[in-house]
Each structure stands twice: as C-alpha cells, then as structure tokens.
Amino acid sequence: MEFKQLWTGLPSDVQAEFESAATVIELKRGDSIYKQGDDPRGIYFVQKGLVGLVILGLTGKEHLLRFFRQDQFFGHRSLFSDEKYHASAVALEPTVLHLVPKATILSVLQKQPQMLFDVVKVLSRELRRCENQHVMVLDHQIDVRVAQALIYLKDLHPEHNWTRQEIANFCASTVSTVIKALADLEFRGLIRQEGRSIEILDRDALISLQDDSQ
C-alpha cells in the first residue's frame, strides 16, 4: 500500500494528528536511517527520494531486500511485531522522509480500529511478495535482484566499476548467472555494458522491475 492510500483515507482529525506529530527528515545519499538491530521508532513515509532496505547475511555480506520510493512507507513490520529492525535502511539518493512516531501510530490504531484492516492488507501483500521472491530464487530468475544490485551499488559507490563477481556476491548468485542477467537487461535497453563498465540507461525502469515481480 502507498502512503497516499493510507494517509488520505483517514479522518481529517487523524490526518492532522499525524501531520503535527511527524518529524521531517532530510537525508543525503548514503545516509543511514536506521540500523539492523535498532528499536523501531515509528513509520517512515517517503515524500521524495529512494530508500534501500539491506540485511547482513551470516557471512557478513550485504543483501538488498527491496526499495521504497515516493509515497511508500516502511518500518511498520518491526513496529507492529514489537521486534528490533531485521534490516538496515539507507538513503540511495537525496531523500525526504516523514517519521510518525510509534506512540502516535498506536494511539491512532486504538481510536481508529478500521486501520487494522489496512495494516493486515499491507502485511499480507508483503508475505506474498516474499513468497514470490522465494519462487524467483528457486527458478533462478535473478534479473530483478541484479537490477536492484546495480541501483544500490552504483548509487552508493558511483566511482567504482563493479565486477561481475562482486555483483554476484551481492546477489548471492554465480558469475555466469549474473552475466546472463546483465545481457538480458542490456537487450531490453535498460543498461549498456562496455568492458567492466556498466552504464544505467533507464534507472526508473530498473527500479520498477521490483514492482513488476510482486
């Protein structure tokens, strides 16, 4: 569910409560929003920019889970499950967030129990997405993961020409599979390859592959 759908569907007094309680956070590329293991602070709404959700695997390597774009929100799973953040969130470009604190969210839910249905919808859709991603991994269809990796790696480290091995390590895949995925993305006109160099031609389309897979 997008931020607009959740926010604008609320009664005007609740919207006003959210607005008055929200903290505006402005971030530069590479700024950390929260770290894996931190306690949840509330729900983050993306006004503009791009956020990456990253988890550290057992080997200490980073793995990108997904993006959050304008009008989407994140941080809710840990808040509602009363658990520490299972991943880290980082700004991949200049980003503006609205943070509605935990106390406000829980207070509104008590006064507006119908919002719980929206929460259940969000969590159900996320469960479906996780199941779809599991099937995608089983089917060795990693175009989406390679596209995500290119955005994440090149946004945070634009000066570095990432090797196919480095991309494969990030995607938890093999070099040969990554090479095939890159060839497919190039065929679709989304990237251009020249030696080790990879140029992103259509950044929005690469990001949108995540939505198409859900």
C-alpha positions as CSV (number, residue, x, y, z in Angstrom):
1,M,0.0,0.0,0.0
2,E,1.2,3.5,-0.8
3,F,1.4,6.4,1.6
4,K,-1.3,8.4,-0.1
5,Q,-3.8,5.5,0.2
6,L,-3.2,5.1,3.9
7,W,-2.9,8.8,4.8
8,T,-5.7,10.3,2.7
9,G,-8.2,7.6,3.7
10,L,-8.0,8.7,7.4
11,P,-10.5,11.1,9.0
12,S,-9.3,14.7,8.9
13,D,-8.6,14.8,12.7
14,V,-6.4,11.8,12.4
15,Q,-4.6,13.2,9.4
16,A,-4.0,16.4,11.5
17,E,-2.6,14.3,14.3
18,F,-0.2,12.6,12.0
19,E,0.9,15.9,10.5
20,S,1.5,17.5,13.8
21,A,3.4,14.5,15.3
22,A,5.5,13.8,12.2
23,T,9.2,14.7,12.1
24,V,10.7,15.7,8.7
25,I,14.0,14.0,8.0
26,E,16.2,15.2,5.1
27,L,18.9,12.8,4.0
28,K,21.9,12.8,1.7
29,R,22.9,9.9,-0.5
30,G,24.4,7.2,1.7
31,D,22.9,8.5,5.0
32,S,21.7,5.8,7.4
33,I,18.0,5.9,8.5
34,Y,18.3,3.0,11.0
35,K,20.5,0.1,11.6
36,Q,19.7,-3.6,11.8
37,G,19.0,-4.4,15.4
38,D,17.8,-0.9,16.4
39,D,14.5,-0.5,18.2
40,P,11.6,0.7,16.0
41,R,10.8,4.4,16.2
42,G,7.6,4.6,14.1
43,I,6.6,4.5,10.5
44,Y,8.6,6.3,7.8
45,F,6.8,7.9,4.9
46,V,8.8,8.7,1.7
47,Q,8.0,12.2,0.5
48,K,10.7,12.0,-2.2
49,G,13.8,10.0,-2.9
50,L,14.8,6.3,-2.8
51,V,15.5,4.1,0.3
52,G,17.2,0.7,0.2
53,L,16.5,-2.0,2.8
54,V,19.6,-4.0,3.4
55,I,20.3,-7.0,5.5
56,L,23.6,-8.5,6.6
57,G,23.9,-12.2,5.9
58,L,25.6,-14.8,8.1
59,T,28.8,-14.3,6.2
60,G,28.7,-10.5,6.9
61,K,27.8,-9.6,3.3
62,E,25.1,-7.1,2.5
63,H,22.0,-8.2,0.6
64,L,19.4,-5.8,-0.7
65,L,15.9,-6.7,0.1
66,R,13.9,-4.0,-1.6
67,F,13.4,-0.3,-2.4
68,F,11.0,2.2,-1.1
69,R,10.0,5.1,-3.3
70,Q,8.0,8.3,-3.1
71,D,4.6,7.8,-1.5
72,Q,5.5,4.5,0.1
73,F,6.2,3.7,3.7
74,F,8.4,1.4,5.7
75,G,9.4,0.4,9.3
76,H,5.9,-0.9,10.1
77,R,6.7,-4.6,10.3
78,S,9.0,-4.2,13.2
79,L,6.8,-1.7,14.9
80,F,3.7,-3.9,14.8
81,S,5.6,-7.1,15.7
82,D,7.4,-5.3,18.5
83,E,10.7,-6.5,17.3
84,K,14.0,-4.9,16.5
85,Y,14.7,-3.9,12.9
86,H,15.6,-7.0,10.9
87,A,17.5,-4.9,8.3
88,S,19.1,-1.5,7.8
89,A,17.6,1.3,5.8
90,V,19.8,3.7,3.8
91,A,19.1,6.7,1.5
92,L,20.2,5.9,-2.1
93,E,19.7,9.5,-3.3
94,P,18.7,12.8,-1.6
95,T,15.6,11.8,0.3
96,V,12.9,13.4,2.5
97,L,11.0,11.3,5.0
98,H,8.2,11.9,7.4
99,L,8.6,9.9,10.6
100,V,5.3,9.4,12.5
101,P,6.4,8.2,16.0
102,K,5.4,4.8,17.4
103,A,3.2,6.3,20.2
104,T,1.1,8.3,17.7
105,I,0.6,5.2,15.4
106,L,-0.5,3.0,18.3
107,S,-2.8,5.8,19.7
108,V,-4.5,6.2,16.3
109,L,-5.0,2.5,15.9
110,Q,-6.8,2.4,19.3
111,K,-9.1,5.2,18.2
112,Q,-9.5,4.0,14.6
113,P,-9.6,0.2,14.7
114,Q,-10.6,0.1,11.0
115,M,-7.0,1.0,10.2
116,L,-6.0,-2.5,11.4
117,F,-7.6,-3.9,8.2
118,D,-5.2,-1.7,6.1
119,V,-2.3,-3.0,8.2
120,V,-3.4,-6.6,7.6
121,K,-3.5,-5.9,3.9
122,V,0.0,-4.5,3.9
123,L,1.4,-7.4,5.8
124,S,-0.4,-9.9,3.6
125,R,0.9,-8.3,0.5
126,E,4.4,-8.4,1.9
127,L,4.1,-12.1,2.7
128,R,3.0,-12.7,-0.9
129,R,6.0,-10.7,-2.1
130,C,8.4,-12.8,0.0
131,E,6.8,-16.0,-1.3
132,N,7.2,-14.7,-4.9
133,Q,10.8,-13.8,-4.3
134,H,11.4,-17.3,-2.9
135,V,10.0,-18.8,-6.1
136,M,12.0,-16.4,-8.2
137,V,15.2,-17.6,-6.5
138,L,14.2,-21.3,-7.0
139,D,13.6,-20.6,-10.6
140,H,17.0,-18.8,-10.9
141,Q,15.3,-15.7,-12.3
142,I,17.5,-13.0,-10.8
143,D,17.1,-10.2,-13.3
144,V,15.2,-8.2,-10.5
145,R,18.0,-8.8,-8.0
146,V,20.7,-7.8,-10.4
147,A,18.8,-4.7,-11.3
148,Q,18.4,-3.9,-7.6
149,A,22.1,-4.5,-7.1
150,L,23.1,-2.2,-9.9
151,I,21.0,0.7,-8.5
152,Y,22.2,0.1,-4.9
153,L,25.9,-0.4,-5.7
154,K,26.2,2.4,-8.3
155,D,24.2,4.9,-6.2
156,L,26.4,4.5,-3.1
157,H,29.7,3.9,-5.0
158,P,29.3,5.6,-8.4
159,E,33.1,5.8,-8.9
160,H,33.7,2.1,-8.7
161,N,33.4,-0.2,-11.7
162,W,31.8,-3.2,-10.1
163,T,33.0,-6.6,-11.3
164,R,30.6,-9.4,-12.3
165,Q,32.0,-11.3,-9.3
166,E,31.2,-8.5,-6.9
167,I,27.6,-8.2,-8.2
168,A,27.2,-12.0,-8.0
169,N,28.4,-11.9,-4.4
170,F,26.0,-9.2,-3.6
171,C,23.1,-11.1,-5.2
172,A,24.2,-14.4,-3.7
173,S,24.4,-15.8,-7.2
174,T,27.0,-17.0,-9.6
175,V,29.0,-15.0,-12.1
176,S,27.6,-16.9,-15.1
177,T,24.0,-16.2,-13.9
178,V,24.8,-12.5,-13.4
179,I,26.4,-12.3,-16.9
180,K,23.2,-13.7,-18.4
181,A,21.0,-11.3,-16.4
182,L,23.1,-8.3,-17.4
183,A,22.9,-9.4,-21.1
184,D,19.1,-9.6,-20.7
185,L,18.9,-6.1,-19.1
186,E,21.1,-4.7,-21.9
187,F,18.9,-6.4,-24.6
188,R,15.9,-4.6,-23.0
189,G,17.7,-1.3,-23.3
190,L,18.0,-0.7,-19.6
191,I,21.8,-0.8,-19.3
192,R,24.9,-0.6,-21.5
193,Q,28.0,-2.7,-21.0
194,E,31.5,-1.8,-22.1
195,G,34.2,-3.9,-20.6
196,R,33.8,-3.8,-16.9
197,S,31.8,-0.6,-17.1
198,I,28.1,-0.8,-16.7
199,E,26.0,2.3,-17.6
200,I,22.4,2.6,-16.4
201,L,20.3,3.9,-19.2
202,D,16.8,3.7,-17.6
203,R,17.0,3.9,-13.8
204,D,13.3,4.2,-13.3
205,A,12.6,1.0,-15.3
206,L,15.3,-0.9,-13.4
207,I,13.6,0.1,-10.1
208,S,10.2,-0.7,-11.5
209,L,11.2,-4.3,-12.1
210,Q,10.7,-4.9,-8.4
211,D,7.1,-3.8,-8.6
212,D,6.5,-6.0,-11.7
213,S,7.7,-9.1,-9.8
214,Q,5.3,-8.6,-6.9
